[in-house]
Amino acid sequence: MIYLFIKDHEKIYSIEKMCKVLAVSNSSYYKWKKQVVSERQKRVVLIKEAITCIYFNAKQRYGSPRITLELQNIGYQISRITVAKYMKQLGLYSKLSSKFKVTTNSKHNHFIVPNILKREFTVKSLLRLGFQISLIFKQRMDFYI
């Protein structure tokens, strides 16, 4: 991160001064700048990008076994353990969803309480509903007076 900052600003400020201010030796910066990215590191970056893409396309529900199968279908030769290691490095964990469980048993022989209040939740006419609301409002206002 520090080295990238130095590289981005090396045309504006001198490298020696930035290294001194950021407490980095000049030789370590130049060593970092000359390093070559190997084929293996490039492959790891590509695999990590593919893992992230598959993970989010599957709504974060795929774990390492499913992602391994997807990668093998695409053409990568990779093991489940390697995928699990890369997922751990990336901080990707599958979301576990619980199965739907029915909690209501409507087919029973227990006593059912009759509907004494005769509650109606469907409105037959809006005028009647408005009249009932205005009566309730009026009764409450009389109560406060």
N, C-alpha and C positions, 0 to 999 in steps of 0.2 A: 504494500500500500504506500509506504514511504517512497519506495523506489519509483513507483508510477508517478507520484507527485513530482519528484525530481526530474524525471524524464519529460513530463508535460511542461515543466517550467524552465528547462535548461537553456532555452533561447532568451529568456528574460533575465534570469539571474545566473551567476556563475555556479558551477557544480560544487566547487570547493566550499563556497559560503553556505549553500543549502545543506551540504553534508555536515558542516560544522554546527549549524543551527539545529538541525534535526538529530544530531548526535549519532551520525552514521559515518563509518570510515569510507574514504574515497575508493579504496580498493574493493570493498564489498559491493559498492554501487556498480563499479565497472565490471566486476565479475558477474553480477546479476544481469547487466545489460548485454554481455557477450554470450550468455548461456543459450543453448539451442534446445528447443522443445523436441523430445524424441518421438518416435512413431507410437510408442506405447502410451506416452502421456496424451498424445492427440487422440488415440483410440479410447482412452479412459474418459476424456472430455466428451467425445461423441456418444459413448455409452451412457454417461450420466445425463446428457441432454435427452437422449431417447427414453431413459427411465423416467425422467421428470415429465416428459410429454405424455407417455402412456399413463402414468400415475394420475395426472390431472384430467386426462380424457376419460378415465374410468371413474371420475368423481371421487377420487382419493380412496377407493374401496379395494383396489388391487394390492396384494402383498407380493412378496418376492417370488412365490411359485408361479402366479399368473403372469407377472411381468416377465419372468424368465421365459415362459412359453411364448409370449408375444414377441420378445426379442429373437427367439429362435425361429419363429415364423417369418420374421423380417429377414433373417439371414445371419444374425450374430451367433457366434459359438461362445456361449457363456454359461456358467453354472449358477445354480440358485444361491449358493453361498456367496459368490462374488456379487450378485445382484443385491443380496441382503446387506453386504458390507457397504456397497455404494449408497444404498437407500439410507443406511444409518448415518453415513457421512453427510448426506444431503438433508437429513432430518425428516425423512418421509416415512410415515407409519400409516398402515391401512386403518380405515375407520371400520369398526365392527358394528354391524346393524343387527339388532335383535329381531327374532322372528315374531310375526304377529301371533298373539295368543288371545283366544276368545275367552272373555271373562264373564259373559252373561249367559245364563242357562235359562232359556225361555220355556223349555219343555219340562216343566216340573208339575207336581201335584199339590203344591202348597196353596194355601188360601190366598186369593187375590182380593185386595180391598176394593170395594165398589167406589165409583167416582161420585162422591157426595156433592162436591162443589160444582160439578158439571162445567168444568173449565173449557172454554172454547178458545182455541188459539188462532182460529181463522176469522177474519173480519168479514161480515156479510155486507155491510154498507159503511162507507166512510162517514156519512152524516151522523149515524148513530154513535160511532166511535168518537167523533168530535164532540158530540153532545155529552157523552159520558166523561170525557176529559175535562170539559168546561165545568161540569157539576163537581167533580173532584177538586178542581182548582178553587171554585167558589167556596166549597165546604172548608177547605184548608185556610182560605183567607178569612172566613168568618171566625175560625178558631183562633187566629192570631189577633184579631181585633178584640 
